[in-house]
C-alpha cells in the first residue's frame, strides 16, 4: 500500500554507477531538491486525511476505497511522463492527495467490525503484509449490510462490540463528539507520539536504499536487495509482539517502550561504530523496530476513541500528524549528511527520547481514564465502591 513511496526512494540509487540515475535525468537535482521531491507527497496526504477518513462513513467503504484506488492509479501512471523537477513535484503532490484517507480508512473500517482487544493481530498483520491488504475488502461494507453473514452471525459481531464503538446508524458528524475529542486528555499526547516517532523513527525509511549504499558494502543493485531484510524482520517482530499482546502476555505500552528503546540504542551505536557490516545490522534493526511501533499502539488509540465521529476524526488526525515523517524525514536524512549521517542519527535520538516521554504520559492518561470508566460503570450497576 506504500509502493509509490518506497519506489521513489529505491530509484534514488538506480543506475548511479552509469551516471543515469533519476536525479540527473530530472535535471541534476540538488540534495535539497531531491528531499523536496520525497517530502511534497506528504503535505496533501496530511491535510486531507481527517476529512477523507470521515468521508468513508458517508459513502461506504466499497465506494470510497474504490475512488481512492482509481485516482491513485491514474496519478501513479502519470509519473512515467515526468521529465523535470516541476513534473515530479506535481505528480507526488497529487499522488498524496489521491491516497489520503486510505490507511486510516482501513483502521476506521476495522473498528466497525472488531472491538479494540481483537485488533492487535489484525492491525499487525495489515502492517506486516501490506501487499495483501486488498483482501481485507472481502469485508466490503458493515455488519448490518453485508450478504455473507447470517442474522445470528451479524448479531454475534454486534454483541461483541463495546457500546461506544463506531456504528453504521450513527451520524457521520456529531458536534458533541468532536468537542469531547479535543477535550480528551489523551488527544494531544497521542499526536505527540505519532509526530515524534514518525520523524525520528520512520525518517530513515524514506532514504533507506541511499543510506545502505553509502555504507560502502556493495553496488547499487545489491544495495536494493539489502533493503529487503529489514522489512522481513518487521514481519517477524510484529507478528511475535502481536501474538503476545493479543493473548495478554504483554502490554501494548510496554512493547512500544521496548521498540523505542531498541531504536535509540541502535542510533547511538550507528554514530560511534565504523565497521560497515555492523552499521548495516544496526540500520536493519532500527528500521524494523521503527516500523513495528505504530501497529502496536494503534489498537489503544482506537479503543480510547469513543463514538463514530470521534473514532473517525481521532484515527484521521492521529495518522495525519504522523505524516510529518514524510515531510521532515527526508530533510533530516539528506544525502549531504552522508555517508556517516551522524547529524541525522542525533536528530532521531532526540525525537525518539521525546516519544518515550509522550508514550509514558499517554499511558498514564489512558490508565486514569480506564479507572474512571470502571468506577462509573460500577456506580451505574449499583455496586458500592470503597
C-alpha positions in Angstrom: 0.0 0.0 0.0 3.1 2.2 0.3 4.6 1.0 -3.0 4.7 4.5 -4.5 6.6 5.9 -1.5 9.1 3.1 -1.5 9.6 3.2 -5.3 10.8 6.8 -5.4 13.2 6.0 -2.6 14.6 3.0 -4.4 15.0 4.9 -7.7 17.4 7.3 -5.9 20.4 5.0 -6.4 19.3 3.0 -9.6 21.9 3.4 -12.4 24.1 5.6 -10.2 27.3 3.9 -11.4 26.3 4.5 -15.0 25.6 8.2 -14.4 22.0 7.9 -15.5 20.3 8.0 -12.1 16.9 9.7 -11.7 18.3 12.9 -10.1 20.4 13.5 -13.2 17.6 12.6 -15.6 15.3 15.1 -13.9 17.8 17.9 -14.3 20.7 17.3 -11.9 18.6 17.7 -8.8 20.4 19.0 -5.7 20.3 17.3 -2.3 17.6 19.8 -1.2 15.5 19.4 -4.4 15.5 15.6 -4.0 14.4 15.9 -0.4 11.5 18.1 -1.6 10.6 15.5 -4.2 10.4 12.9 -1.5 8.5 15.1 1.0 6.0 17.0 -1.0 3.8 13.9 -1.2 3.0 14.2 2.5 1.6 17.8 2.6 -1.7 17.0 0.9 -1.7 13.5 2.4 -1.6 15.0 5.9 -4.0 17.8 5.1 -6.8 15.7 3.6 -6.5 12.6 5.9 -9.1 13.5 8.6 -11.8 14.6 6.1 -11.1 11.6 3.8 -11.4 9.2 6.8 -14.8 10.5 7.8 -16.0 10.6 4.2 -15.7 6.8 4.2 -18.6 6.7 6.6 -20.6 9.0 4.3 -20.2 7.0 1.1 -19.5 3.5 2.5 -16.1 1.6 2.4 -16.5 -0.1 -1.0 -17.3 3.1 -2.9 -14.8 5.4 -1.1 -11.9 2.9 -1.3 -12.6 2.3 -5.0 -12.4 6.0 -5.6 -9.0 6.2 -3.8 -7.6 3.3 -5.8 -8.9 4.7 -9.1 -7.4 8.2 -8.7 -4.3 6.8 -7.1 -3.7 4.6 -10.1 -4.2 7.4 -12.6 -1.7 9.7 -10.9 0.8 6.9 -10.5 0.8 6.3 -14.2 1.3 10.0 -14.9 4.7 9.8 -13.1 6.1 7.9 -16.2 5.7 11.1 -18.2 7.7 13.4 -15.9 11.0 14.7 -17.3 11.9 17.6 -14.9 11.8 18.8 -11.3 8.4 20.6 -11.5 6.8 17.5 -13.1 7.9 15.1 -10.3 6.8 17.6 -7.7 3.3 17.9 -9.3 2.9 14.2 -9.6 4.0 13.5 -6.0 1.7 16.2 -4.7 -1.4 14.9 -6.4 -0.4 11.3 -5.5 -0.6 12.3 -1.8 -4.0 13.9 -2.4 -5.4 10.9 -4.1 -4.1 8.4 -1.5 -5.2 10.5 1.5 -7.6 8.5 3.8 -6.6 5.0 2.6 -4.7 3.6 5.6 -6.7 5.4 8.4 -9.8 4.5 6.4 -8.8 0.8 6.8 -8.4 1.2 10.5 -11.7 3.1 10.8 -13.4 0.3 8.8 -12.0 -2.4 11.1 -13.3 -0.5 14.2 -16.9 -1.1 12.9 -16.2 -4.9 12.9 -13.9 -5.7 15.9 -13.6 -4.5 19.5 -10.2 -3.0 20.3 -8.9 -6.1 22.2 -9.3 -8.1 19.0 -7.4 -5.6 16.8 -3.7 -6.2 17.7 -3.2 -9.3 15.5 -5.2 -7.8 12.6 -3.5 -4.4 12.6 -0.1 -6.0 12.9 -0.8 -8.3 10.0 -2.0 -5.4 8.0 1.2 -3.6 8.6 3.4 -6.7 8.1 1.7 -7.8 4.9 0.6 -4.6 3.3 0.9 -6.3 -0.1 -2.1 -8.4 0.8 -4.1 -5.6 2.3 -6.6 -5.6 -0.6 -8.0 -8.9 0.6 -9.4 -7.0 3.6 -12.2 -5.7 1.4 -13.8 -9.1 1.2 -15.3 -7.3 4.3 -16.8 -4.7 1.9 -19.4 -3.0 4.0 -20.8 -3.0 7.5 -22.0 -6.0 9.6 -25.6 -4.8 9.2 -25.5 -4.6 5.4 -23.3 -7.5 4.0 -24.9 -10.5 2.4 -22.4 -13.1 3.6 -23.5 -13.0 7.3 -26.5 -14.8 8.7 -28.7 -12.9 11.2 -27.1 -14.8 14.1 -23.6 -14.1 12.8 -24.4 -10.4 12.5 -25.9 -10.3 15.9 -22.8 -12.1 17.4 -20.4 -9.5 15.8 -22.5 -6.5 17.0 -22.8 -8.0 20.5 -19.0 -8.3 20.7 -18.5 -4.6 20.0 -18.4 -2.2 23.0 -21.2 0.3 23.4 -19.1 3.2 22.3 -17.8 1.5 19.1 -18.5 3.1 15.7 -21.8 2.1 14.2 -23.3 2.5 10.8 -26.5 4.0 12.2 -24.8 6.9 14.0 -24.4 10.4 12.5 -21.4 10.9 10.3 -20.6 14.1 12.0 -21.6 14.7 15.7 -20.5 18.1 17.1 -20.6 16.9 20.7 -18.3 14.1 19.9 -15.9 16.5 18.2 -15.8 18.7 21.3 -15.2 15.7 23.6 -12.3 14.5 21.3 -10.5 17.8 21.6 -11.1 17.9 25.4 -9.7 14.4 25.9 -6.5 14.3 28.0 -5.1 11.7 25.5 -5.7 13.6 22.3 -2.6 15.8 22.2 -0.2 13.1 23.7 -1.2 10.7 21.0 -0.5 13.3 18.4 2.9 13.9 20.0 3.6 10.1 19.8 2.8 9.9 16.1 4.8 13.1 15.3 8.0 12.3 17.2 8.1 8.7 16.3 7.2 9.4 12.7 10.0 11.8 12.2 12.6 10.2 14.5 11.8 6.6 13.8 10.5 6.4 10.2 12.6 9.2 8.7 15.4 6.9 7.7 13.0 4.6 5.8 12.4 7.2 3.1 16.1 7.1 2.1 17.0 3.6 3.2 18.5 2.5 -0.2 20.7 5.6 -0.2 21.9 5.1 3.4 22.7 1.4 2.8 24.5 2.2 -0.5 26.6 4.9 1.2 27.8 2.4 3.8 30.1 1.2 1.1 29.2 -2.5 1.4 28.2 -3.1 -2.2 27.0 -1.6 -5.5 23.5 -0.1 -6.1 22.0 -3.4 -7.3 23.0 -5.3 -4.1 22.0 -2.3 -2.0 18.5 -2.7 -3.3 18.5 -6.3 -2.2 19.8 -5.3 1.2 16.7 -3.2 1.8 14.7 -6.5 2.0 15.9 -8.0 5.3 14.7 -5.0 7.5 11.2 -5.5 6.2 11.3 -9.3 6.6 12.4 -8.6 10.2 9.4 -6.3 10.6 7.1 -9.2 9.8 8.7 -11.4 12.5 8.8 -8.7 15.2 5.3 -7.6 14.6 3.6 -10.9 14.5 5.5 -12.1 17.6 4.6 -9.0 19.6 1.0 -9.1 18.3 0.7 -12.7 19.5 1.9 -11.9 23.0 -0.3 -8.7 23.2 -3.4 -10.5 21.8 -3.1 -13.3 24.4 -2.5 -10.9 27.3 1.1 -11.8 27.9 2.4 -8.3 27.1 1.0 -4.7 27.3 0.8 -2.5 24.2 2.6 0.2 26.1 5.5 -2.0 27.4 6.0 -3.3 23.9 6.0 0.2 22.5 8.5 1.4 25.0 10.7 -1.6 24.2 10.9 -1.0 20.5 11.6 2.7 21.1 14.4 1.9 23.4 15.9 -0.5 20.9 15.9 2.2 18.2 17.6 4.7 20.4 20.4 2.2 21.2 20.8 1.4 17.5 21.1 5.1 16.5 23.7 5.7 19.3 25.7 2.8 18.0 25.4 4.0 14.4 27.1 7.3 15.5 30.0 5.5 17.0 30.5 2.3 15.0 32.6 2.5 11.9 32.6 -1.1 10.6 30.1 -1.1 7.5 28.6 -4.6 8.2 27.9 -3.7 11.8 26.4 -0.5 10.7 24.1 -2.3 8.3 22.9 -4.7 11.1 22.1 -1.7 13.3 20.3 0.1 10.4 18.3 -3.1 9.8 17.3 -3.5 13.5 16.4 0.2 13.8 14.3 0.2 10.7 12.4 -3.0 11.8 11.8 -1.6 15.2 10.6 1.8 13.9 8.0 0.2 11.6 6.7 -2.1 14.3 5.8 0.7 16.7 2.6 2.2 15.2 0.9 -1.2 14.7 1.5 -1.9 18.4 -0.1 1.3 19.6 -2.9 1.7 17.1 -5.4 -0.6 18.9 -5.1 1.6 22.0 -5.6 4.8 20.0 -8.8 3.2 18.5 -10.0 1.9 21.9 -9.7 5.3 23.6 -11.8 7.0 20.9 -15.4 6.6 21.9 -18.1 7.1 19.3 -18.4 7.1 15.5 -17.4 10.6 14.8 -14.7 10.6 17.5 -13.2 7.4 16.1 -13.1 8.7 12.5 -11.5 12.0 13.4 -9.2 10.6 16.0 -7.8 8.0 13.6 -7.6 10.5 10.7 -6.0 13.3 12.7 -3.6 11.0 14.5 -2.4 9.4 11.3 -2.2 12.8 9.7 0.1 14.1 12.4 2.4 11.1 11.7 2.8 12.2 8.1 5.2 14.9 9.2 7.6 12.0 8.9 7.5 12.2 5.2 7.8 16.0 5.2 10.7 16.3 7.7 12.3 12.9 7.5 13.9 13.3 4.0 15.1 16.7 5.1 16.9 15.2 8.1 18.4 12.4 6.0 19.5 14.4 3.0 22.5 12.9 1.1 24.7 15.9 2.1 24.7 14.4 5.7 26.1 11.1 4.4 27.8 8.8 4.4 28.1 9.0 8.3 24.6 10.6 8.9 25.7 11.5 12.4 23.6 14.6 12.4 20.6 12.7 11.2 21.0 9.9 13.8 21.4 12.6 16.6 18.1 14.2 15.5 16.4 10.8 15.5 17.7 10.1 19.0 16.3 13.4 20.4 12.9 12.9 18.8 12.7 9.3 20.0 13.5 10.4 23.5 10.6 12.9 23.3 8.4 10.0 22.0 9.3 7.9 25.1 8.1 10.8 27.3 4.9 11.1 25.2 4.3 7.3 25.5 4.7 7.3 29.2 2.3 10.3 29.7 -0.3 8.9 27.3 -0.2 5.5 29.1 -0.8 7.4 32.4 -3.8 9.3 31.0 -5.3 6.1 29.4 -5.0 4.2 32.7 -6.5 7.1 34.6 -9.4 7.2 32.1 -9.9 3.4 32.3 -10.1 3.6 36.1 -12.6 6.4 35.9 -14.7 4.5 33.5 -14.7 1.4 35.6 -15.8 3.4 38.7 -18.6 5.0 36.8 -19.7 1.6 35.5 -19.7 0.1 39.0 -21.7 3.0 40.3 -24.3 2.6 37.5 -24.6 -1.1 38.3 -25.3 -0.3 41.9 -22.0 -1.6 43.2 -20.7 0.1 46.3 -17.2 1.4 45.6 -14.9 1.7 48.6 
